[in-house]
Protein backbone atom coordinates (compact mmCIF):
# COMPACT_ATOMS: atom_id res chain seq x y z
CA UNK A 1 0.00 0.00 0.00
CA UNK A 2 1.53 3.30 -1.03
CA UNK A 3 1.00 6.80 0.31
CA UNK A 4 -1.94 7.59 -1.99
CA UNK A 5 -3.83 4.47 -0.88
CA UNK A 6 -3.26 5.36 2.76
CA UNK A 7 -4.51 8.90 2.27
CA UNK A 8 -7.54 7.70 0.31
CA UNK A 9 -8.40 5.09 2.96
CA UNK A 10 -8.05 7.68 5.73
CA UNK A 11 -10.28 10.15 3.87
CA UNK A 12 -12.97 7.53 3.24
CA UNK A 13 -12.84 6.42 6.87
CA UNK A 14 -13.21 10.04 8.01
CA UNK A 15 -16.23 10.56 5.73
CA UNK A 16 -17.94 7.39 6.96
CA UNK A 17 -17.21 8.30 10.59
CA UNK A 18 -18.65 11.82 10.11
CA UNK A 19 -21.77 10.48 8.40
CA UNK A 20 -22.29 7.89 11.14
CA UNK A 21 -21.91 10.51 13.88
CA UNK A 22 -24.26 12.88 12.07
CA UNK A 23 -26.88 10.17 11.57
CA UNK A 24 -26.69 9.39 15.30
CA UNK A 25 -27.08 13.09 16.10
CA UNK A 26 -30.09 13.47 13.82
CA UNK A 27 -31.94 10.56 15.44
CA UNK A 28 -31.10 11.81 18.96
CA UNK A 29 -32.40 15.30 18.16
CA UNK A 30 -35.80 16.38 19.44
CA UNK A 31 -35.99 19.15 16.86
CA UNK A 32 -37.42 17.06 14.00
CA UNK A 33 -40.26 14.57 13.58
CA UNK A 34 -39.48 10.93 12.85
CA UNK A 35 -40.28 11.24 9.13
CA UNK A 36 -37.93 14.22 8.82
CA UNK A 37 -35.20 12.28 10.61
CA UNK A 38 -35.54 9.36 8.20
CA UNK A 39 -35.41 11.69 5.19
CA UNK A 40 -32.35 13.46 6.58
CA UNK A 41 -30.59 10.14 7.17
CA UNK A 42 -31.32 9.17 3.57
CA UNK A 43 -29.88 12.47 2.39
CA UNK A 44 -26.74 11.92 4.48
CA UNK A 45 -26.07 8.48 3.01
CA UNK A 46 -27.35 8.89 -0.56
CA UNK A 47 -25.56 12.20 -1.24
CA UNK A 48 -22.53 11.64 1.00
CA UNK A 49 -20.51 14.85 1.32
CA UNK A 50 -23.02 17.49 0.20
CA UNK A 51 -25.99 15.87 1.96
CA UNK A 52 -24.08 15.46 5.22
CA UNK A 53 -22.89 19.07 5.08
CA UNK A 54 -26.41 20.32 4.43
CA UNK A 55 -27.95 18.29 7.26
CA UNK A 56 -25.14 19.33 9.62
CA UNK A 57 -25.79 23.00 8.86
CA UNK A 58 -29.57 22.69 9.26
CA UNK A 59 -29.19 20.77 12.53
CA UNK A 60 -26.80 23.40 13.92
CA UNK A 61 -29.15 26.25 12.99
CA UNK A 62 -32.23 24.54 14.45
CA UNK A 63 -30.46 23.73 17.73
CA UNK A 64 -29.12 27.27 17.95
CA UNK A 65 -32.64 28.64 17.37
CA UNK A 66 -33.92 26.53 20.28
CA UNK A 67 -31.27 27.88 22.60
CA UNK A 68 -28.69 25.15 22.07
CA UNK A 69 -29.92 23.16 25.03
CA UNK A 70 -30.50 19.43 24.86
CA UNK A 71 -33.74 18.48 26.64
CA UNK A 72 -33.29 16.11 29.62
CA UNK A 73 -35.15 13.33 27.79
CA UNK A 74 -32.51 13.30 25.04
CA UNK A 75 -29.63 12.82 27.47
CA UNK A 76 -30.72 9.51 28.94
Buried (B, 14 or more C-beta within 10 A) or exposed (E): EEEEEEEEEEEEEEEEEBBEEBBEBBEEBEBBEEEEBEBBBEBBBEEBEEBBBBBBEBBEEEBEEEEEEEEEEEEE
